[in-house]
Amino acid sequence: MVGGGGVGGGLLENANPLIYERSGERPVTEGEEDEQVPDSIDAREIFDLIRSINDPEHPLTLEELNVVEQVRVQMDVHITPGTHASEHAVNKQLADKERVAAALENTHLLEVVNQCLSARS
C-alpha cells in the first residue's frame, strides 16, 4: 500500500506481484458475539480489519499481496525489514505523526485511502 507509482496514472512499480492465499476466516466465539461481555482488541481482530483493504495499484487485498500478516500485527505501522526499496524513508515518514496528519489533509490522498477502505470485501 505504500510507495507505488500507480496512483495518479503513473507506471506500476510492481506490475506482476506475487499473490498469496488468504488465510481464511477465524471462527467467532460465543463470548465475542455477546455484546454484554467486554472484548479486548487482539492482533487477530486488527488483522481481520485490515487484511481485506485493497491496494491502490492492484485489484488485490493487502493480505493477498502479503503486505500484512497476522504474526506481524503489533499496532505500530512500519515496513517489514527487507520488503521495500525505500524501507528506512517510509518508516521515518510513518513515525512522523505530524506528517501523517498533514497527509490526511491532502484531498487526493484521502480519496485514495477512502477508496481502498470502501472496496473491502
N, C-alpha and C positions, 0 to 999 in steps of 0.2 A: 504494500500500500504506500510505501514511502519511496520517493525519488524517481519515479518513472517519467518518461518523456511523452507518454500518450495523452495526457490531459492537455486540452487545448489544440489538438490536431497534429502534434509532432509525431516523430517516429517512435515506435516502441523500443525500449531498451532491451526487453526480453520478449521477442515476438513468438517464440515457441517454448513456453515454460513447461517444466515437468509438472504433471498433475498427479496429486496424491489422493488416495481413497479417503473418504470421510470415515471417521471413527464410529459412527452410529450414535443413536440417541441413548441416553442413560435412562434407566428405569426411575420413575418418580416414586419416592417412598410415601407411606401413609402420613408420616409426620410433616413432609414437605407440602402435602395437599391441605393439611389442617391450618387454616388461616389464624386460628387462635393460639397456635404454638409459635413462639419466636424462632426464626430460622436464620442462622448465621450465613453470611455470604462466604463461600469457599472458592477455591481455584476452579473447580468444575463448573460452578454456576457462572463465573466470569467467562470461562471458555465457551460455555453454551451461548452466552450473549454475543460474543464477538466472532465465533467461528464461521457464521454464515454471512458476514459482511462481504460484499462484493468488492474486488479490486477495481480501481477506476480504469485500468488499462485492459482488463480481460473480463470476459463473462464468467469468471470463476470466483469462488469464495476464498477468503484468507486461509481457511483450512485446506482447501484443495491445492493451493499454491504452497502449502507448508510454511506460511508466514507466521501462523500461530499454532502452537501445540499446547495441550493441556499441561504437560510436565514443565513448561516454561512460564506458565501464568503465575505471577507473583505480585501483581498490582502495579509495579513500576513498568514504564514503557521504555524499551530500548531495543536496539538492533542486536540480534544474536551474533556473537563474535564469528567472523569469517563468512557471513552471509550477504554482505553488501559492500560494494566497492567504496562507498563513502561512509562506512560504519562510524568512524570517530566524529565526523562532522554532523551526521544525522543525530547521533546520541547527544552531542552537545546542544543541538537545537531543541531536541525533545526535553532536555533537562532545564531549559530556559523557560520558566513559566510565563514571563512577560512576552517572550517571543511567540509562544503557543497562543496566548490570549490575543495578541495582535494579529496573528494569522487567522484566527477565527472571526476577526472583524473584516477580513477580506471577503467581499460578497461572492466572488467567483469560487474561491477555495471552499467557503461554507456550502455553496451549492453542490460542489463535488462531494464533500463529506456527507451531506444530507442524501445525495443520490446513492452513495454507497450503502448508507444505513437503511434507506427505504426499499432497496432492492433485495433485502433479506428474504430468504426462502422460508 
